[in-house]
Amino acid sequence: MASEPDPDRLRALEARLAQVKDQAPPPQGSTAKGFSQGEVAWRMLIELMTGMFLGVGLGYGLDVLFGTLPIFLVIFSLFGFAAGIRTMLGSARQLAQTAEDQSHKDRAAQDEGK
């Protein structure tokens, strides 16, 4: 058991640490703001289901109010489904745009560092 550490090993360790500190951080994923793919999928599923439930609820309420049970339920179910799909596609477009903007910023920062 030596009381003093080996100076050559310490210098090698310091050189490796300096080399690691100089490296650029790993790139972010392709989703916006660091969201995982699972979080994005759940968000889109919730948006779709919300549109459908609102459509079904409105259609059923109108059918009960007017006494025409299947007509408004079917119509507003389809409207709710279309609204959910439209909202999902809008969210996907927004996330893709945010991810693209982030990748442009990352590339610009890497170009400045060279």
mmCIF file of the C-alpha atoms, coordinates in Angstrom:
data_MODEL
# 
_entry.id   MODEL 
# 
loop_
_atom_site.group_PDB 
_atom_site.id 
_atom_site.type_symbol 
_atom_site.label_atom_id 
_atom_site.label_alt_id 
_atom_site.label_comp_id 
_atom_site.label_asym_id 
_atom_site.label_entity_id 
_atom_site.label_seq_id 
_atom_site.pdbx_PDB_ins_code 
_atom_site.Cartn_x 
_atom_site.Cartn_y 
_atom_site.Cartn_z 
_atom_site.occupancy 
_atom_site.B_iso_or_equiv 
_atom_site.pdbx_formal_charge 
_atom_site.auth_seq_id 
_atom_site.auth_comp_id 
_atom_site.auth_asym_id 
_atom_site.auth_atom_id 
_atom_site.pdbx_PDB_model_num 
ATOM 1   C CA . MET A 1 1   ? 0.000   0.000  0.000   1.00 0.00 ? 1   MET A CA 1 
ATOM 2   C CA . ALA A 1 2   ? 1.570   3.177  -1.166  1.00 0.00 ? 2   ALA A CA 1 
ATOM 3   C CA . SER A 1 3   ? 0.677   6.411  0.603   1.00 0.00 ? 3   SER A CA 1 
ATOM 4   C CA . GLU A 1 4   ? 1.312   8.537  -2.491  1.00 0.00 ? 4   GLU A CA 1 
ATOM 5   C CA . PRO A 1 5   ? -0.609  8.017  -5.750  1.00 0.00 ? 5   PRO A CA 1 
ATOM 6   C CA . ASP A 1 6   ? 1.340   7.311  -8.914  1.00 0.00 ? 6   ASP A CA 1 
ATOM 7   C CA . PRO A 1 7   ? 1.966   10.703 -10.624 1.00 0.00 ? 7   PRO A CA 1 
ATOM 8   C CA . ASP A 1 8   ? 1.971   9.181  -14.128 1.00 0.00 ? 8   ASP A CA 1 
ATOM 9   C CA . ARG A 1 9   ? -1.461  7.649  -13.615 1.00 0.00 ? 9   ARG A CA 1 
ATOM 10  C CA . LEU A 1 10  ? -2.775  10.948 -12.226 1.00 0.00 ? 10  LEU A CA 1 
ATOM 11  C CA . ARG A 1 11  ? -1.521  12.876 -15.268 1.00 0.00 ? 11  ARG A CA 1 
ATOM 12  C CA . ALA A 1 12  ? -3.113  10.308 -17.601 1.00 0.00 ? 12  ALA A CA 1 
ATOM 13  C CA . LEU A 1 13  ? -6.384  10.589 -15.694 1.00 0.00 ? 13  LEU A CA 1 
ATOM 14  C CA . GLU A 1 14  ? -6.297  14.400 -15.857 1.00 0.00 ? 14  GLU A CA 1 
ATOM 15  C CA . ALA A 1 15  ? -5.643  14.257 -19.607 1.00 0.00 ? 15  ALA A CA 1 
ATOM 16  C CA . ARG A 1 16  ? -8.600  11.909 -20.147 1.00 0.00 ? 16  ARG A CA 1 
ATOM 17  C CA . LEU A 1 17  ? -10.873 14.120 -18.020 1.00 0.00 ? 17  LEU A CA 1 
ATOM 18  C CA . ALA A 1 18  ? -9.852  17.214 -19.977 1.00 0.00 ? 18  ALA A CA 1 
ATOM 19  C CA . GLN A 1 19  ? -10.516 15.399 -23.232 1.00 0.00 ? 19  GLN A CA 1 
ATOM 20  C CA . VAL A 1 20  ? -14.016 14.372 -22.096 1.00 0.00 ? 20  VAL A CA 1 
ATOM 21  C CA . LYS A 1 21  ? -14.831 17.903 -20.889 1.00 0.00 ? 21  LYS A CA 1 
ATOM 22  C CA . ASP A 1 22  ? -13.890 19.342 -24.288 1.00 0.00 ? 22  ASP A CA 1 
ATOM 23  C CA . GLN A 1 23  ? -16.298 17.068 -26.159 1.00 0.00 ? 23  GLN A CA 1 
ATOM 24  C CA . ALA A 1 24  ? -19.650 18.442 -27.302 1.00 0.00 ? 24  ALA A CA 1 
ATOM 25  C CA . PRO A 1 25  ? -22.722 17.197 -25.431 1.00 0.00 ? 25  PRO A CA 1 
ATOM 26  C CA . PRO A 1 26  ? -24.686 14.400 -27.123 1.00 0.00 ? 26  PRO A CA 1 
ATOM 27  C CA . PRO A 1 27  ? -27.448 15.591 -29.475 1.00 0.00 ? 27  PRO A CA 1 
ATOM 28  C CA . GLN A 1 28  ? -31.054 15.687 -28.292 1.00 0.00 ? 28  GLN A CA 1 
ATOM 29  C CA . GLY A 1 29  ? -33.654 13.293 -29.671 1.00 0.00 ? 29  GLY A CA 1 
ATOM 30  C CA . SER A 1 30  ? -35.837 14.193 -32.601 1.00 0.00 ? 30  SER A CA 1 
ATOM 31  C CA . THR A 1 31  ? -38.850 15.113 -30.458 1.00 0.00 ? 31  THR A CA 1 
ATOM 32  C CA . ALA A 1 32  ? -39.478 18.644 -29.338 1.00 0.00 ? 32  ALA A CA 1 
ATOM 33  C CA . LYS A 1 33  ? -38.390 19.935 -25.933 1.00 0.00 ? 33  LYS A CA 1 
ATOM 34  C CA . GLY A 1 34  ? -37.009 16.548 -24.986 1.00 0.00 ? 34  GLY A CA 1 
ATOM 35  C CA . PHE A 1 35  ? -40.382 14.789 -24.916 1.00 0.00 ? 35  PHE A CA 1 
ATOM 36  C CA . SER A 1 36  ? -40.099 11.054 -25.244 1.00 0.00 ? 36  SER A CA 1 
ATOM 37  C CA . GLN A 1 37  ? -41.900 9.263  -28.044 1.00 0.00 ? 37  GLN A CA 1 
ATOM 38  C CA . GLY A 1 38  ? -44.259 7.730  -25.489 1.00 0.00 ? 38  GLY A CA 1 
ATOM 39  C CA . GLU A 1 39  ? -45.283 11.133 -24.161 1.00 0.00 ? 39  GLU A CA 1 
ATOM 40  C CA . VAL A 1 40  ? -45.977 12.389 -27.665 1.00 0.00 ? 40  VAL A CA 1 
ATOM 41  C CA . ALA A 1 41  ? -48.020 9.266  -28.471 1.00 0.00 ? 41  ALA A CA 1 
ATOM 42  C CA . TRP A 1 42  ? -50.111 9.629  -25.311 1.00 0.00 ? 42  TRP A CA 1 
ATOM 43  C CA . ARG A 1 43  ? -50.710 13.297 -26.057 1.00 0.00 ? 43  ARG A CA 1 
ATOM 44  C CA . MET A 1 44  ? -51.991 12.476 -29.542 1.00 0.00 ? 44  MET A CA 1 
ATOM 45  C CA . LEU A 1 45  ? -54.160 9.632  -28.261 1.00 0.00 ? 45  LEU A CA 1 
ATOM 46  C CA . ILE A 1 46  ? -55.711 11.901 -25.634 1.00 0.00 ? 46  ILE A CA 1 
ATOM 47  C CA . GLU A 1 47  ? -56.403 14.569 -28.267 1.00 0.00 ? 47  GLU A CA 1 
ATOM 48  C CA . LEU A 1 48  ? -58.127 12.025 -30.512 1.00 0.00 ? 48  LEU A CA 1 
ATOM 49  C CA . MET A 1 49  ? -60.209 10.529 -27.715 1.00 0.00 ? 49  MET A CA 1 
ATOM 50  C CA . THR A 1 50  ? -61.204 13.954 -26.385 1.00 0.00 ? 50  THR A CA 1 
ATOM 51  C CA . GLY A 1 51  ? -62.559 14.960 -29.794 1.00 0.00 ? 51  GLY A CA 1 
ATOM 52  C CA . MET A 1 52  ? -64.456 11.713 -30.110 1.00 0.00 ? 52  MET A CA 1 
ATOM 53  C CA . PHE A 1 53  ? -65.961 11.896 -26.601 1.00 0.00 ? 53  PHE A CA 1 
ATOM 54  C CA . LEU A 1 54  ? -67.036 15.488 -27.120 1.00 0.00 ? 54  LEU A CA 1 
ATOM 55  C CA . GLY A 1 55  ? -68.690 14.564 -30.405 1.00 0.00 ? 55  GLY A CA 1 
ATOM 56  C CA . VAL A 1 56  ? -70.449 11.553 -28.905 1.00 0.00 ? 56  VAL A CA 1 
ATOM 57  C CA . GLY A 1 57  ? -71.576 13.594 -25.892 1.00 0.00 ? 57  GLY A CA 1 
ATOM 58  C CA . LEU A 1 58  ? -72.941 16.432 -27.988 1.00 0.00 ? 58  LEU A CA 1 
ATOM 59  C CA . GLY A 1 59  ? -74.633 14.058 -30.415 1.00 0.00 ? 59  GLY A CA 1 
ATOM 60  C CA . TYR A 1 60  ? -76.250 12.027 -27.654 1.00 0.00 ? 60  TYR A CA 1 
ATOM 61  C CA . GLY A 1 61  ? -77.378 15.177 -25.843 1.00 0.00 ? 61  GLY A CA 1 
ATOM 62  C CA . LEU A 1 62  ? -79.005 16.565 -28.978 1.00 0.00 ? 62  LEU A CA 1 
ATOM 63  C CA . ASP A 1 63  ? -80.633 13.224 -29.723 1.00 0.00 ? 63  ASP A CA 1 
ATOM 64  C CA . VAL A 1 64  ? -82.130 13.042 -26.245 1.00 0.00 ? 64  VAL A CA 1 
ATOM 65  C CA . LEU A 1 65  ? -83.245 16.664 -26.491 1.00 0.00 ? 65  LEU A CA 1 
ATOM 66  C CA . PHE A 1 66  ? -84.947 16.230 -29.868 1.00 0.00 ? 66  PHE A CA 1 
ATOM 67  C CA . GLY A 1 67  ? -85.953 12.552 -29.509 1.00 0.00 ? 67  GLY A CA 1 
ATOM 68  C CA . THR A 1 68  ? -84.017 11.372 -32.580 1.00 0.00 ? 68  THR A CA 1 
ATOM 69  C CA . LEU A 1 69  ? -81.616 8.925  -30.960 1.00 0.00 ? 69  LEU A CA 1 
ATOM 70  C CA . PRO A 1 70  ? -79.215 7.634  -33.638 1.00 0.00 ? 70  PRO A CA 1 
ATOM 71  C CA . ILE A 1 71  ? -79.025 10.587 -36.062 1.00 0.00 ? 71  ILE A CA 1 
ATOM 72  C CA . PHE A 1 72  ? -77.097 13.269 -34.166 1.00 0.00 ? 72  PHE A CA 1 
ATOM 73  C CA . LEU A 1 73  ? -75.049 10.655 -32.308 1.00 0.00 ? 73  LEU A CA 1 
ATOM 74  C CA . VAL A 1 74  ? -73.644 9.302  -35.574 1.00 0.00 ? 74  VAL A CA 1 
ATOM 75  C CA . ILE A 1 75  ? -73.143 12.730 -37.147 1.00 0.00 ? 75  ILE A CA 1 
ATOM 76  C CA . PHE A 1 76  ? -71.397 14.284 -34.156 1.00 0.00 ? 76  PHE A CA 1 
ATOM 77  C CA . SER A 1 77  ? -69.345 11.129 -33.547 1.00 0.00 ? 77  SER A CA 1 
ATOM 78  C CA . LEU A 1 78  ? -67.900 11.544 -37.035 1.00 0.00 ? 78  LEU A CA 1 
ATOM 79  C CA . PHE A 1 79  ? -67.373 15.283 -36.457 1.00 0.00 ? 79  PHE A CA 1 
ATOM 80  C CA . GLY A 1 80  ? -65.600 14.504 -33.171 1.00 0.00 ? 80  GLY A CA 1 
ATOM 81  C CA . PHE A 1 81  ? -63.396 11.933 -34.860 1.00 0.00 ? 81  PHE A CA 1 
ATOM 82  C CA . ALA A 1 82  ? -62.489 14.414 -37.609 1.00 0.00 ? 82  ALA A CA 1 
ATOM 83  C CA . ALA A 1 83  ? -61.759 17.122 -35.029 1.00 0.00 ? 83  ALA A CA 1 
ATOM 84  C CA . GLY A 1 84  ? -59.538 14.721 -33.059 1.00 0.00 ? 84  GLY A CA 1 
ATOM 85  C CA . ILE A 1 85  ? -57.597 13.741 -36.186 1.00 0.00 ? 85  ILE A CA 1 
ATOM 86  C CA . ARG A 1 86  ? -57.194 17.394 -37.145 1.00 0.00 ? 86  ARG A CA 1 
ATOM 87  C CA . THR A 1 87  ? -55.900 18.265 -33.672 1.00 0.00 ? 87  THR A CA 1 
ATOM 88  C CA . MET A 1 88  ? -53.509 15.298 -33.718 1.00 0.00 ? 88  MET A CA 1 
ATOM 89  C CA . LEU A 1 89  ? -52.090 16.314 -37.088 1.00 0.00 ? 89  LEU A CA 1 
ATOM 90  C CA . GLY A 1 90  ? -51.687 19.899 -35.889 1.00 0.00 ? 90  GLY A CA 1 
ATOM 91  C CA . SER A 1 91  ? -49.776 18.723 -32.820 1.00 0.00 ? 91  SER A CA 1 
ATOM 92  C CA . ALA A 1 92  ? -47.563 16.481 -34.943 1.00 0.00 ? 92  ALA A CA 1 
ATOM 93  C CA . ARG A 1 93  ? -46.850 19.372 -37.297 1.00 0.00 ? 93  ARG A CA 1 
ATOM 94  C CA . GLN A 1 94  ? -46.014 21.655 -34.358 1.00 0.00 ? 94  GLN A CA 1 
ATOM 95  C CA . LEU A 1 95  ? -43.687 19.089 -32.757 1.00 0.00 ? 95  LEU A CA 1 
ATOM 96  C CA . ALA A 1 96  ? -41.938 18.458 -36.069 1.00 0.00 ? 96  ALA A CA 1 
ATOM 97  C CA . GLN A 1 97  ? -41.433 22.194 -36.608 1.00 0.00 ? 97  GLN A CA 1 
ATOM 98  C CA . THR A 1 98  ? -40.044 22.642 -33.099 1.00 0.00 ? 98  THR A CA 1 
ATOM 99  C CA . ALA A 1 99  ? -37.666 19.702 -33.571 1.00 0.00 ? 99  ALA A CA 1 
ATOM 100 C CA . GLU A 1 100 ? -36.540 21.094 -36.941 1.00 0.00 ? 100 GLU A CA 1 
ATOM 101 C CA . ASP A 1 101 ? -35.902 24.541 -35.435 1.00 0.00 ? 101 ASP A CA 1 
ATOM 102 C CA . GLN A 1 102 ? -33.904 22.949 -32.618 1.00 0.00 ? 102 GLN A CA 1 
ATOM 103 C CA . SER A 1 103 ? -31.780 20.960 -35.081 1.00 0.00 ? 103 SER A CA 1 
ATOM 104 C CA . HIS A 1 104 ? -31.059 24.162 -37.052 1.00 0.00 ? 104 HIS A CA 1 
ATOM 105 C CA . LYS A 1 105 ? -29.971 25.895 -33.845 1.00 0.00 ? 105 LYS A CA 1 
ATOM 106 C CA . ASP A 1 106 ? -27.759 22.945 -32.931 1.00 0.00 ? 106 ASP A CA 1 
ATOM 107 C CA . ARG A 1 107 ? -26.136 22.947 -36.373 1.00 0.00 ? 107 ARG A CA 1 
ATOM 108 C CA . ALA A 1 108 ? -25.559 26.707 -36.192 1.00 0.00 ? 108 ALA A CA 1 
ATOM 109 C CA . ALA A 1 109 ? -23.980 26.353 -32.763 1.00 0.00 ? 109 ALA A CA 1 
ATOM 110 C CA . GLN A 1 110 ? -21.700 23.573 -34.027 1.00 0.00 ? 110 GLN A CA 1 
ATOM 111 C CA . ASP A 1 111 ? -20.693 25.665 -37.059 1.00 0.00 ? 111 ASP A CA 1 
ATOM 112 C CA . GLU A 1 112 ? -19.798 28.612 -34.808 1.00 0.00 ? 112 GLU A CA 1 
ATOM 113 C CA . GLY A 1 113 ? -17.700 26.356 -32.586 1.00 0.00 ? 113 GLY A CA 1 
ATOM 114 C CA . LYS A 1 114 ? -15.493 25.221 -35.485 1.00 0.00 ? 114 LYS A CA 1 
# 
